[in-house]
Amino acid sequence: NQHITYGGHMAAAMALMESPAIIMAVILANSLRQKNIPQMVSLGSGVAGLSSQANKQSVSIGKILHESFTDGAQLLLLGAMVVGLITGDTGKAAMQPFSSDLFKGMLSFFLLDMGLMAARNLPQVQGKSPVLIAYAVLAPIAHASLALALAFLLDLPAGDGALLMILSASASYIAVPAVLRFALPEANPSLYFGLSLGITFPLNILIGIPVYVSLAQSLLG
């Protein structure tokens, strides 16, 4: 416990940071799905063939955005925030048995499942490109540095700046992996589980968080 004060709005910031990541992942996946759909066109000689131009035209950015923003998990995440904003303390009290006591037990089982998935997929990371391993190690440092610069420019207090650095340096360990398992079943679990939970998470816990907090206190405090 570092005894650092921070604004309660940072909890909402954490949830809001999940949404762009989910939307971007689904947009990229939907774009690749559209590009990989072969378009058969009739040529002048009557022979059917593939047309790269027709394939490009079939990729509608509007359709991709529509599918991305209307993804069920994404709507659930944003909708829950809107409901909480509208209902306020009354809604919080009504949902207290589910969102407090029961939630902790459900989260424990969920994290256990995530840990088992990470343990199963971590050995497969060894055969992946070294670039991916380097990204899992170096990207948190780069993202935390950008967050520190932003916090300095916005004159954020040390607590908010430290949390912004930690959130920026972290992968999504809960929401995005859960969404990807259902929204993008073709995605390779060894990448988004193995890299995030097997490499980025322990590095942040053991080294990253103490360094980020120390830098925030030194430069923002």
Z-matrix of the N, CA and C atoms (Angstrom, degrees):
N
C 1 1.462
C 2 1.521 1 109.29
N 3 1.329 2 117.09 1 116.10
C 4 1.457 3 121.84 2 -177.31
C 5 1.523 4 112.68 3 -87.51
N 6 1.350 5 117.47 4 -7.41
C 7 1.464 6 122.18 5 -179.50
C 8 1.527 7 111.20 6 55.62
N 9 1.319 8 116.17 7 44.22
C 10 1.460 9 121.93 8 178.58
C 11 1.518 10 108.31 9 -104.11
N 12 1.318 11 116.29 10 127.86
C 13 1.465 12 119.87 11 178.49
C 14 1.521 13 110.03 12 -81.89
N 15 1.305 14 115.46 13 145.66
C 16 1.466 15 121.07 14 179.18
C 17 1.522 16 108.39 15 -149.26
N 18 1.316 17 115.45 16 160.41
C 19 1.455 18 120.97 17 -178.59
C 20 1.515 19 111.99 18 -76.56
N 21 1.326 20 116.18 19 144.10
C 22 1.459 21 120.00 20 178.61
C 23 1.510 22 113.23 21 -65.26
N 24 1.342 23 116.28 22 -18.75
C 25 1.466 24 119.54 23 179.88
C 26 1.524 25 111.90 24 -68.08
N 27 1.336 26 118.10 25 -15.85
C 28 1.460 27 119.79 26 -179.40
C 29 1.521 28 111.63 27 -67.39
N 30 1.338 29 117.54 28 -25.31
C 31 1.470 30 119.71 29 175.15
C 32 1.522 31 110.40 30 -66.08
N 33 1.342 32 116.11 31 -40.20
C 34 1.462 33 119.63 32 176.05
C 35 1.519 34 110.87 33 -68.30
N 36 1.335 35 116.61 34 -34.97
C 37 1.463 36 119.94 35 178.11
C 38 1.520 37 110.81 36 -61.43
N 39 1.334 38 116.27 37 -37.95
C 40 1.460 39 119.94 38 178.16
C 41 1.525 40 110.93 39 -60.47
N 42 1.330 41 116.49 40 -45.89
C 43 1.464 42 119.66 41 179.59
C 44 1.519 43 111.43 42 -66.87
N 45 1.330 44 116.75 43 -38.27
C 46 1.462 45 120.00 44 -179.94
C 47 1.525 46 111.58 45 -66.99
N 48 1.317 47 117.17 46 -30.89
C 49 1.462 48 120.08 47 179.15
C 50 1.522 49 111.75 48 -71.47
N 51 1.327 50 117.04 49 -21.04
C 52 1.460 51 119.74 50 176.84
C 53 1.529 52 110.91 51 -68.91
N 54 1.326 53 116.12 52 -38.44
C 55 1.460 54 120.57 53 -172.21
C 56 1.525 55 113.24 54 -61.55
N 57 1.353 56 119.92 55 -50.27
C 58 1.469 57 118.21 56 178.72
C 59 1.520 58 113.04 57 -59.18
N 60 1.342 59 116.81 58 -35.94
C 61 1.464 60 119.50 59 179.46
C 62 1.526 61 111.08 60 -65.31
N 63 1.332 62 116.18 61 -43.59
C 64 1.463 63 120.14 62 179.09
C 65 1.519 64 110.56 63 -64.53
N 66 1.344 65 116.12 64 -46.10
C 67 1.463 66 120.49 65 -178.63
C 68 1.522 67 110.57 66 -62.12
N 69 1.342 68 117.19 67 -44.46
C 70 1.460 69 120.04 68 -179.48
C 71 1.522 70 111.23 69 -63.80
N 72 1.332 71 117.21 70 -41.11
C 73 1.460 72 120.24 71 179.07
C 74 1.519 73 111.35 72 -62.63
N 75 1.327 74 116.80 73 -44.00
C 76 1.461 75 120.36 74 -179.21
C 77 1.520 76 110.78 75 -69.45
N 78 1.346 77 117.65 76 -37.42
C 79 1.466 78 120.89 77 177.55
C 80 1.524 79 110.39 78 -61.75
N 81 1.327 80 116.80 79 -48.15
C 82 1.465 81 120.34 80 179.73
C 83 1.524 82 111.09 81 -62.19
N 84 1.339 83 116.14 82 -42.38
C 85 1.463 84 119.58 83 -179.88
C 86 1.523 85 111.13 84 -65.46
N 87 1.327 86 116.99 85 -44.41
C 88 1.462 87 120.04 86 179.55
C 89 1.517 88 111.62 87 -64.72
N 90 1.338 89 116.67 88 -36.75
C 91 1.460 90 120.38 89 177.83
C 92 1.519 91 110.90 90 -63.52
N 93 1.335 92 116.35 91 -44.11
C 94 1.467 93 119.89 92 178.77
C 95 1.525 94 111.16 93 -66.95
N 96 1.329 95 116.72 94 -36.87
C 97 1.463 96 119.86 95 177.98
C 98 1.520 97 110.58 96 -61.71
N 99 1.331 98 116.35 97 -43.45
C 100 1.459 99 120.03 98 -179.04
C 101 1.528 100 111.16 99 -65.79
N 102 1.324 101 116.03 100 -40.78
C 103 1.462 102 119.51 101 -178.28
C 104 1.520 103 111.88 102 -68.35
N 105 1.305 104 117.17 103 -26.10
C 106 1.461 105 120.94 104 -178.07
C 107 1.518 106 113.31 105 -87.41
N 108 1.346 107 117.91 106 -1.46
C 109 1.461 108 120.67 107 176.83
C 110 1.522 109 108.58 108 -81.80
N 111 1.320 110 119.83 109 114.45
C 112 1.465 111 120.84 110 -179.45
C 113 1.516 112 111.24 111 -70.53
N 114 1.308 113 115.15 112 136.78
C 115 1.452 114 121.45 113 178.07
C 116 1.532 115 108.53 114 -108.82
N 117 1.316 116 116.53 115 116.10
C 118 1.454 117 122.00 116 179.13
C 119 1.520 118 108.97 117 -90.43
N 120 1.301 119 115.94 118 124.52
C 121 1.455 120 120.64 119 179.36
C 122 1.512 121 109.15 120 -124.45
N 123 1.284 122 115.53 121 155.23
C 124 1.457 123 121.06 122 -179.47
C 125 1.520 124 109.50 123 -90.02
N 126 1.325 125 116.66 124 124.49
C 127 1.447 126 121.21 125 178.52
C 128 1.520 127 110.08 126 -86.65
N 129 1.337 128 115.69 127 171.06
C 130 1.462 129 120.04 128 -176.84
C 131 1.514 130 112.51 129 -61.53
N 132 1.333 131 117.20 130 -32.51
C 133 1.457 132 120.26 131 -178.81
C 134 1.514 133 112.30 132 -81.78
N 135 1.332 134 116.67 133 -2.04
C 136 1.457 135 119.81 134 179.99
C 137 1.503 136 113.03 135 89.53
N 138 1.345 137 116.91 136 2.94
C 139 1.452 138 120.44 137 179.55
C 140 1.520 139 108.56 138 -92.07
N 141 1.326 140 116.35 139 133.25
C 142 1.464 141 120.34 140 179.96
C 143 1.514 142 109.88 141 -79.64
N 144 1.310 143 116.53 142 140.28
C 145 1.456 144 120.87 143 179.12
C 146 1.506 145 110.35 144 -151.47
N 147 1.332 146 114.35 145 -179.65
C 148 1.457 147 121.07 146 -179.35
C 149 1.516 148 109.17 147 -97.25
N 150 1.310 149 116.35 148 136.46
C 151 1.456 150 121.67 149 178.32
C 152 1.514 151 108.91 150 -117.07
N 153 1.342 152 115.83 151 115.37
C 154 1.462 153 118.77 152 179.30
C 155 1.517 154 110.92 153 -67.62
N 156 1.352 155 117.47 154 -32.02
C 157 1.448 156 119.94 155 179.22
C 158 1.520 157 110.97 156 -66.38
N 159 1.338 158 115.66 157 -44.28
C 160 1.460 159 118.89 158 178.25
C 161 1.512 160 110.78 159 -64.74
N 162 1.353 161 115.88 160 -33.92
C 163 1.455 162 119.57 161 179.18
C 164 1.519 163 110.95 162 -65.13
N 165 1.351 164 115.84 163 -40.08
C 166 1.451 165 119.82 164 179.29
C 167 1.519 166 110.83 165 -67.14
N 168 1.331 167 116.46 166 -39.17
C 169 1.442 168 119.80 167 -178.89
C 170 1.521 169 112.11 168 -67.68
N 171 1.360 170 115.88 169 -23.89
C 172 1.461 171 119.04 170 -177.61
C 173 1.525 172 111.99 171 -73.61
N 174 1.345 173 116.50 172 -16.05
C 175 1.451 174 120.30 173 -178.88
C 176 1.526 175 108.82 174 -83.35
N 177 1.301 176 117.15 175 101.65
C 178 1.459 177 122.63 176 -179.59
C 179 1.518 178 109.24 177 -96.91
N 180 1.325 179 116.27 178 117.79
C 181 1.460 180 119.48 179 -179.81
C 182 1.519 181 110.69 180 -63.82
N 183 1.342 182 115.99 181 -32.17
C 184 1.462 183 119.20 182 177.55
C 185 1.511 184 111.70 183 -63.22
N 186 1.327 185 116.42 184 -42.64
C 187 1.461 186 120.47 185 179.25
C 188 1.524 187 110.79 186 -66.42
N 189 1.326 188 115.87 187 -39.94
C 190 1.460 189 120.05 188 179.60
C 191 1.524 190 110.76 189 -63.42
N 192 1.343 191 116.32 190 -45.64
C 193 1.461 192 120.11 191 179.44
C 194 1.522 193 111.32 192 -64.69
N 195 1.338 194 116.13 193 -39.31
C 196 1.468 195 119.82 194 179.94
C 197 1.524 196 110.69 195 -62.20
N 198 1.340 197 116.64 196 -46.61
C 199 1.459 198 120.23 197 -179.79
C 200 1.526 199 111.24 198 -66.09
N 201 1.337 200 116.47 199 -33.38
C 202 1.457 201 120.34 200 -177.44
C 203 1.520 202 111.84 201 -72.92
N 204 1.339 203 116.27 202 -44.12
C 205 1.459 204 119.88 203 -176.82
C 206 1.523 205 112.41 204 -78.21
N 207 1.325 206 117.56 205 -19.41
C 208 1.463 207 120.06 206 -179.49
C 209 1.524 208 111.89 207 -102.26
N 210 1.321 209 117.16 208 13.24
C 211 1.462 210 120.05 209 175.17
C 212 1.527 211 109.37 210 -60.34
N 213 1.328 212 116.76 211 136.40
C 214 1.459 213 121.30 212 -173.17
C 215 1.513 214 113.80 213 -57.12
N 216 1.330 215 117.32 214 -46.46
C 217 1.464 216 120.24 215 -178.54
C 218 1.524 217 111.08 216 -65.35
N 219 1.336 218 116.13 217 -38.22
C 220 1.457 219 119.85 218 178.94
C 221 1.527 220 111.08 219 -64.82
N 222 1.329 221 116.62 220 -44.03
C 223 1.463 222 120.61 221 178.36
C 224 1.525 223 111.07 222 -63.62
N 225 1.325 224 116.52 223 -36.38
C 226 1.465 225 120.24 224 179.28
C 227 1.520 226 110.95 225 -64.58
N 228 1.323 227 116.90 226 -42.74
C 229 1.459 228 120.92 227 -179.18
C 230 1.524 229 111.18 228 -65.03
N 231 1.333 230 116.39 229 -50.02
C 232 1.462 231 120.15 230 -179.66
C 233 1.528 232 111.32 231 -68.17
N 234 1.340 233 116.36 232 -39.40
C 235 1.461 234 119.86 233 179.96
C 236 1.509 235 112.15 234 -63.23
N 237 1.329 236 117.15 235 -38.45
C 238 1.465 237 120.34 236 178.57
C 239 1.521 238 111.15 237 -63.37
N 240 1.329 239 116.76 238 -37.36
C 241 1.459 240 120.05 239 178.28
C 242 1.521 241 110.97 240 -67.62
N 243 1.334 242 116.83 241 -40.44
C 244 1.464 243 120.51 242 179.23
C 245 1.527 244 110.41 243 -64.97
N 246 1.335 245 116.41 244 -43.53
C 247 1.470 246 120.35 245 178.79
C 248 1.525 247 110.51 246 -61.49
N 249 1.329 248 116.70 247 -43.33
C 250 1.460 249 119.84 248 178.15
C 251 1.517 250 112.42 249 -63.29
N 252 1.341 251 116.44 250 -37.63
C 253 1.462 252 120.24 251 178.89
C 254 1.524 253 111.29 252 -66.34
N 255 1.336 254 116.50 253 -38.92
C 256 1.465 255 120.47 254 -177.06
C 257 1.527 256 111.41 255 -75.59
N 258 1.318 257 117.13 256 -44.77
C 259 1.471 258 120.43 257 -174.45
C 260 1.522 259 113.08 258 -78.48
N 261 1.333 260 117.89 259 -29.07
C 262 1.460 261 120.89 260 175.92
C 263 1.518 262 113.42 261 63.82
N 264 1.335 263 115.45 262 -142.01
C 265 1.466 264 120.86 263 -176.30
C 266 1.529 265 112.23 264 -65.71
N 267 1.344 266 116.38 265 -31.36
C 268 1.469 267 119.22 266 179.24
C 269 1.522 268 110.84 267 -64.13
N 270 1.318 269 116.17 268 -46.53
C 271 1.458 270 120.04 269 177.61
C 272 1.511 271 112.25 270 -65.49
N 273 1.335 272 116.41 271 -35.95
C 274 1.461 273 119.97 272 178.21
C 275 1.519 274 111.08 273 -62.25
N 276 1.341 275 116.23 274 -43.52
C 277 1.464 276 120.04 275 179.74
C 278 1.521 277 111.34 276 -65.49
N 279 1.339 278 116.85 277 -38.56
C 280 1.462 279 120.13 278 -179.32
C 281 1.520 280 111.82 279 -67.63
N 282 1.335 281 116.84 280 -34.15
C 283 1.464 282 121.05 281 -177.39
C 284 1.521 283 112.80 282 -95.35
N 285 1.318 284 117.84 283 4.30
C 286 1.457 285 121.39 284 -175.18
C 287 1.530 286 113.45 285 -55.35
N 288 1.340 287 120.05 286 -44.98
C 289 1.474 288 118.43 287 179.57
C 290 1.528 289 112.90 288 -60.28
N 291 1.333 290 116.35 289 -34.85
C 292 1.462 291 119.72 290 -178.05
C 293 1.521 292 112.05 291 -84.05
N 294 1.334 293 116.93 292 -41.45
C 295 1.461 294 120.92 293 -173.17
C 296 1.522 295 113.48 294 -85.63
N 297 1.326 296 118.07 295 -9.67
C 298 1.463 297 119.91 296 -179.01
C 299 1.527 298 111.26 297 -113.67
N 300 1.316 299 117.29 298 -78.13
C 301 1.465 300 120.70 299 -174.22
C 302 1.527 301 112.22 300 -66.74
N 303 1.329 302 116.93 301 -52.73
C 304 1.459 303 120.40 302 -178.03
C 305 1.518 304 111.24 303 -67.04
N 306 1.333 305 116.40 304 -34.53
C 307 1.461 306 120.54 305 -178.08
C 308 1.522 307 111.55 306 -61.62
N 309 1.328 308 116.74 307 -39.65
C 310 1.461 309 119.88 308 -178.34
C 311 1.526 310 111.43 309 -62.82
N 312 1.331 311 116.31 310 -40.10
C 313 1.456 312 119.17 311 177.61
C 314 1.513 313 112.37 312 -67.34
N 315 1.341 314 116.50 313 -43.27
C 316 1.460 315 120.43 314 178.17
C 317 1.524 316 110.89 315 -63.68
N 318 1.347 317 116.38 316 -39.73
C 319 1.459 318 120.33 317 179.08
C 320 1.523 319 111.15 318 -64.33
N 321 1.322 320 117.06 319 -35.80
C 322 1.462 321 120.39 320 178.60
C 323 1.525 322 111.24 321 -62.20
N 324 1.340 323 116.53 322 -45.53
C 325 1.464 324 119.72 323 177.75
C 326 1.527 325 111.13 324 -65.14
N 327 1.332 326 116.07 325 -39.40
C 328 1.460 327 119.72 326 179.94
C 329 1.527 328 110.86 327 -64.06
N 330 1.339 329 116.98 328 -44.99
C 331 1.458 330 120.26 329 179.65
C 332 1.522 331 111.31 330 -65.96
N 333 1.332 332 117.11 331 -33.52
C 334 1.458 333 120.24 332 175.36
C 335 1.522 334 110.23 333 -62.85
N 336 1.331 335 116.31 334 -42.85
C 337 1.461 336 120.52 335 177.68
C 338 1.522 337 110.83 336 -63.97
N 339 1.346 338 116.98 337 -40.89
C 340 1.461 339 120.38 338 177.67
C 341 1.525 340 110.81 339 -62.65
N 342 1.338 341 116.71 340 -40.98
C 343 1.449 342 120.25 341 178.91
C 344 1.518 343 112.56 342 -63.76
N 345 1.331 344 116.11 343 -40.90
C 346 1.462 345 119.92 344 177.34
C 347 1.524 346 110.94 345 -64.70
N 348 1.340 347 116.22 346 -40.58
C 349 1.463 348 119.86 347 178.00
C 350 1.525 349 110.68 348 -63.32
N 351 1.333 350 117.07 349 -42.42
C 352 1.461 351 120.62 350 179.33
C 353 1.524 352 111.02 351 -63.99
N 354 1.339 353 116.72 352 -41.90
C 355 1.464 354 120.50 353 179.83
C 356 1.525 355 111.37 354 -64.36
N 357 1.345 356 116.42 355 -37.02
C 358 1.465 357 119.56 356 179.51
C 359 1.521 358 112.05 357 -71.64
N 360 1.328 359 116.99 358 -32.76
C 361 1.459 360 120.27 359 -173.16
C 362 1.519 361 114.06 360 -96.92
N 363 1.338 362 117.83 361 -17.40
C 364 1.456 363 119.99 362 -178.23
C 365 1.524 364 113.19 363 -59.60
N 366 1.353 365 120.50 364 -42.37
C 367 1.467 366 118.76 365 178.44
C 368 1.524 367 113.62 366 -59.41
N 369 1.334 368 117.74 367 -28.76
C 370 1.459 369 120.35 368 -179.74
C 371 1.520 370 112.27 369 -71.80
N 372 1.333 371 117.23 370 -18.65
C 373 1.463 372 120.47 371 179.76
C 374 1.523 373 110.71 372 -66.72
N 375 1.337 374 117.19 373 -26.64
C 376 1.461 375 120.82 374 -177.21
C 377 1.520 376 112.28 375 -60.82
N 378 1.309 377 117.49 376 -28.14
C 379 1.452 378 119.64 377 -179.24
C 380 1.511 379 114.25 378 -90.91
N 381 1.325 380 117.62 379 2.84
C 382 1.458 381 120.89 380 -177.59
C 383 1.527 382 110.89 381 -85.88
N 384 1.327 383 115.04 382 172.63
C 385 1.459 384 121.33 383 -179.35
C 386 1.523 385 110.95 384 -61.98
N 387 1.336 386 117.17 385 138.82
C 388 1.473 387 119.56 386 176.42
C 389 1.524 388 112.67 387 -59.67
N 390 1.324 389 116.67 388 -23.73
C 391 1.466 390 120.13 389 178.80
C 392 1.526 391 110.26 390 -62.68
N 393 1.337 392 116.85 391 -39.36
C 394 1.457 393 120.40 392 179.16
C 395 1.525 394 111.34 393 -65.81
N 396 1.322 395 116.41 394 -41.07
C 397 1.463 396 120.40 395 178.15
C 398 1.527 397 109.84 396 -63.68
N 399 1.334 398 115.89 397 -43.94
C 400 1.462 399 119.99 398 179.20
C 401 1.522 400 111.20 399 -62.51
N 402 1.333 401 116.36 400 -37.76
C 403 1.467 402 119.64 401 179.25
C 404 1.526 403 110.74 402 -64.51
N 405 1.327 404 116.80 403 -41.91
C 406 1.466 405 120.27 404 -179.91
C 407 1.521 406 111.80 405 -63.05
N 408 1.338 407 116.87 406 -26.54
C 409 1.465 408 120.98 407 -179.02
C 410 1.527 409 111.88 408 -91.36
N 411 1.343 410 116.73 409 -43.18
C 412 1.461 411 120.73 410 -171.62
C 413 1.522 412 113.86 411 -89.83
N 414 1.333 413 117.04 412 -29.75
C 415 1.466 414 119.49 413 -178.05
C 416 1.527 415 112.44 414 -59.11
N 417 1.344 416 119.80 415 -42.87
C 418 1.469 417 118.57 416 177.59
C 419 1.524 418 113.42 417 -57.56
N 420 1.330 419 116.67 418 -37.14
C 421 1.467 420 119.90 419 179.12
C 422 1.522 421 110.49 420 -65.88
N 423 1.335 422 116.18 421 -44.76
C 424 1.466 423 120.28 422 179.53
C 425 1.522 424 111.27 423 -64.26
N 426 1.326 425 116.66 424 -44.12
C 427 1.463 426 120.54 425 -178.92
C 428 1.531 427 111.25 426 -66.11
N 429 1.320 428 117.24 427 -39.90
C 430 1.463 429 120.40 428 178.28
C 431 1.523 430 111.03 429 -65.86
N 432 1.326 431 116.80 430 -36.25
C 433 1.464 432 120.34 431 178.25
C 434 1.523 433 111.01 432 -64.76
N 435 1.331 434 116.58 433 -42.51
C 436 1.463 435 120.27 434 176.94
C 437 1.529 436 110.80 435 -63.43
N 438 1.326 437 116.46 436 -40.81
C 439 1.465 438 120.22 437 178.99
C 440 1.523 439 111.14 438 -64.55
N 441 1.324 440 117.28 439 -38.54
C 442 1.464 441 120.67 440 178.33
C 443 1.525 442 110.64 441 -64.49
N 444 1.331 443 116.39 442 -43.06
C 445 1.464 444 119.99 443 177.74
C 446 1.525 445 111.09 444 -62.44
N 447 1.333 446 116.62 445 -41.93
C 448 1.462 447 120.59 446 178.73
C 449 1.527 448 111.10 447 -64.99
N 450 1.325 449 116.63 448 -42.89
C 451 1.464 450 120.34 449 178.66
C 452 1.525 451 111.15 450 -62.63
N 453 1.323 452 116.35 451 -37.34
C 454 1.465 453 120.47 452 178.48
C 455 1.522 454 110.94 453 -66.87
N 456 1.332 455 116.93 454 -42.66
C 457 1.461 456 120.85 455 179.59
C 458 1.524 457 111.68 456 -66.18
N 459 1.330 458 116.67 457 -36.12
C 460 1.461 459 121.07 458 -179.12
C 461 1.524 460 112.79 459 -86.67
N 462 1.331 461 116.15 460 -1.03
C 463 1.469 462 121.75 461 179.25
C 464 1.532 463 111.57 462 57.37
N 465 1.328 464 115.83 463 45.49
C 466 1.459 465 120.47 464 178.40
C 467 1.523 466 110.23 465 -76.14
N 468 1.316 467 118.03 466 149.35
C 469 1.469 468 120.13 467 174.46
C 470 1.524 469 110.68 468 -66.98
N 471 1.315 470 115.33 469 164.45
C 472 1.465 471 120.02 470 -174.52
C 473 1.520 472 112.28 471 -59.70
N 474 1.331 473 117.74 472 -40.28
C 475 1.463 474 120.34 473 -178.65
C 476 1.513 475 112.39 474 -63.53
N 477 1.337 476 116.58 475 -47.84
C 478 1.463 477 120.08 476 178.96
C 479 1.523 478 110.91 477 -65.90
N 480 1.330 479 116.48 478 -39.06
C 481 1.459 480 119.73 479 179.01
C 482 1.517 481 112.29 480 -64.70
N 483 1.342 482 116.42 481 -40.95
C 484 1.463 483 119.93 482 178.56
C 485 1.519 484 111.02 483 -63.46
N 486 1.331 485 116.51 484 -43.81
C 487 1.465 486 119.48 485 178.84
C 488 1.522 487 111.28 486 -65.19
N 489 1.334 488 117.19 487 -38.48
C 490 1.459 489 119.81 488 178.29
C 491 1.522 490 110.72 489 -63.28
N 492 1.321 491 117.08 490 -39.81
C 493 1.464 492 120.79 491 177.16
C 494 1.524 493 110.98 492 -64.59
N 495 1.333 494 116.49 493 -44.69
C 496 1.467 495 120.30 494 -178.84
C 497 1.524 496 110.90 495 -64.09
N 498 1.337 497 116.24 496 -44.08
C 499 1.463 498 119.74 497 179.81
C 500 1.519 499 111.22 498 -65.39
N 501 1.331 500 116.89 499 -39.69
C 502 1.464 501 120.40 500 -179.17
C 503 1.522 502 111.46 501 -69.20
N 504 1.321 503 116.62 502 -33.09
C 505 1.463 504 120.29 503 -179.11
C 506 1.515 505 112.84 504 -81.53
N 507 1.318 506 116.79 505 -11.89
C 508 1.462 507 120.36 506 -175.16
C 509 1.520 508 111.26 507 -92.16
N 510 1.304 509 114.83 508 154.55
C 511 1.456 510 120.45 509 165.49
C 512 1.523 511 107.33 510 -86.55
N 513 1.307 512 116.82 511 171.80
C 514 1.462 513 119.95 512 173.66
C 515 1.523 514 107.18 513 -86.01
N 516 1.321 515 116.07 514 109.75
C 517 1.457 516 120.23 515 -174.11
C 518 1.520 517 113.09 516 -89.28
N 519 1.326 518 118.20 517 -12.97
C 520 1.460 519 120.84 518 -175.52
C 521 1.521 520 111.60 519 -123.21
N 522 1.338 521 116.82 520 -64.39
C 523 1.469 522 120.44 521 -169.62
C 524 1.521 523 112.64 522 -66.93
N 525 1.339 524 116.91 523 -54.39
C 526 1.467 525 119.54 524 -174.04
C 527 1.531 526 112.34 525 -65.57
N 528 1.350 527 120.39 526 -45.05
C 529 1.469 528 117.72 527 175.87
C 530 1.518 529 113.28 528 -57.88
N 531 1.340 530 116.35 529 -38.77
C 532 1.463 531 119.14 530 178.63
C 533 1.519 532 111.13 531 -65.04
N 534 1.341 533 116.68 532 -40.04
C 535 1.465 534 120.48 533 179.20
C 536 1.521 535 110.55 534 -66.85
N 537 1.329 536 116.68 535 -43.60
C 538 1.463 537 120.41 536 -176.79
C 539 1.521 538 111.89 537 -63.10
N 540 1.311 539 117.15 538 -32.38
C 541 1.466 540 119.67 539 -179.63
C 542 1.521 541 111.23 540 -61.61
N 543 1.337 542 117.30 541 -29.00
C 544 1.461 543 121.05 542 -177.47
C 545 1.528 544 112.21 543 -107.24
N 546 1.336 545 117.31 544 -40.21
C 547 1.464 546 120.11 545 -177.53
C 548 1.520 547 111.69 546 -76.30
N 549 1.334 548 117.60 547 -33.24
C 550 1.463 549 121.96 548 -178.71
C 551 1.523 550 109.48 549 -129.15
N 552 1.323 551 117.35 550 71.86
C 553 1.466 552 119.41 551 -176.81
C 554 1.520 553 113.46 552 -63.78
N 555 1.353 554 116.75 553 -20.82
C 556 1.461 555 119.24 554 -179.65
C 557 1.524 556 112.49 555 -80.91
N 558 1.339 557 117.82 556 -9.97
C 559 1.465 558 121.02 557 179.39
C 560 1.526 559 110.51 558 -67.00
N 561 1.313 560 116.00 559 145.83
C 562 1.461 561 122.20 560 -176.28
C 563 1.529 562 110.15 561 -80.16
N 564 1.330 563 118.80 562 112.02
C 565 1.475 564 120.47 563 -178.10
C 566 1.518 565 113.32 564 -61.89
N 567 1.333 566 117.62 565 -27.56
C 568 1.456 567 119.32 566 -178.72
C 569 1.522 568 111.76 567 -64.91
N 570 1.328 569 116.82 568 -22.39
C 571 1.457 570 119.97 569 178.80
C 572 1.520 571 111.29 570 -82.49
N 573 1.354 572 116.37 571 -58.08
C 574 1.458 573 116.87 572 -173.51
C 575 1.524 574 113.30 573 -78.98
N 576 1.314 575 118.47 574 -18.21
C 577 1.465 576 120.15 575 172.48
C 578 1.523 577 110.76 576 -91.07
N 579 1.316 578 115.97 577 -49.54
C 580 1.459 579 120.22 578 -176.05
C 581 1.515 580 113.15 579 -63.32
N 582 1.343 581 117.07 580 -45.48
C 583 1.458 582 120.26 581 -177.81
C 584 1.524 583 112.15 582 -71.77
N 585 1.337 584 116.49 583 -45.27
C 586 1.467 585 119.01 584 -175.23
C 587 1.525 586 112.19 585 -74.39
N 588 1.328 587 116.91 586 -51.10
C 589 1.464 588 120.57 587 -176.65
C 590 1.522 589 113.02 588 -84.60
N 591 1.335 590 116.86 589 -28.09
C 592 1.457 591 119.90 590 -176.51
C 593 1.515 592 114.44 591 -89.08
N 594 1.341 593 117.42 592 -25.76
C 595 1.467 594 120.33 593 -176.12
C 596 1.531 595 111.70 594 -120.48
N 597 1.330 596 116.51 595 -59.96
C 598 1.466 597 120.14 596 -174.42
C 599 1.523 598 112.27 597 -62.77
N 600 1.329 599 116.81 598 -45.57
C 601 1.465 600 120.37 599 -176.40
C 602 1.526 601 112.75 600 -60.88
N 603 1.337 602 120.15 601 -53.81
C 604 1.472 603 118.45 602 -179.54
C 605 1.524 604 113.20 603 -64.05
N 606 1.338 605 117.57 604 -34.03
C 607 1.461 606 119.35 605 177.93
C 608 1.527 607 111.26 606 -64.48
N 609 1.325 608 115.85 607 -40.66
C 610 1.462 609 119.12 608 178.19
C 611 1.526 610 111.82 609 -66.57
N 612 1.330 611 116.63 610 -40.59
C 613 1.464 612 120.18 611 -179.07
C 614 1.527 613 111.27 612 -66.45
N 615 1.328 614 116.96 613 -45.71
C 616 1.461 615 120.92 614 -173.69
C 617 1.525 616 113.21 615 -80.05
N 618 1.329 617 116.73 616 -37.56
C 619 1.467 618 120.23 617 -173.01
C 620 1.522 619 112.14 618 -121.05
N 621 1.331 620 116.00 619 -47.81
C 622 1.454 621 120.53 620 -169.85
C 623 1.514 622 114.76 621 -60.81
N 624 1.328 623 117.20 622 -54.81
C 625 1.470 624 120.26 623 -173.80
C 626 1.530 625 112.17 624 -59.76
N 627 1.339 626 120.15 625 -47.33
C 628 1.475 627 118.26 626 177.35
C 629 1.528 628 113.12 627 -58.85
N 630 1.333 629 116.49 628 -38.33
C 631 1.467 630 119.74 629 179.71
C 632 1.521 631 110.81 630 -68.97
N 633 1.331 632 117.19 631 -43.58
C 634 1.462 633 120.42 632 -178.90
C 635 1.524 634 111.18 633 -63.60
N 636 1.319 635 116.72 634 -42.92
C 637 1.468 636 120.44 635 179.55
C 638 1.524 637 110.46 636 -64.21
N 639 1.328 638 116.45 637 -41.88
C 640 1.461 639 120.17 638 179.92
C 641 1.525 640 111.37 639 -63.84
N 642 1.333 641 116.72 640 -42.94
C 643 1.465 642 120.14 641 178.81
C 644 1.522 643 111.31 642 -65.09
N 645 1.327 644 116.47 643 -41.56
C 646 1.465 645 119.88 644 179.93
C 647 1.525 646 110.85 645 -63.38
N 648 1.330 647 116.70 646 -41.99
C 649 1.465 648 119.66 647 179.44
C 650 1.525 649 111.48 648 -66.91
N 651 1.331 650 116.56 649 -34.75
C 652 1.465 651 119.90 650 -178.01
C 653 1.522 652 112.16 651 -74.77
N 654 1.341 653 116.59 652 -41.23
C 655 1.462 654 120.36 653 -173.02
C 656 1.518 655 113.85 654 -97.35
N 657 1.335 656 117.12 655 -23.54
C 658 1.461 657 120.09 656 -176.30
C 659 1.520 658 113.08 657 -112.87
N 660 1.330 659 116.17 658 -18.63
C 661 1.459 660 119.01 659 -175.37
C 662 1.506 661 113.33 660 -78.96
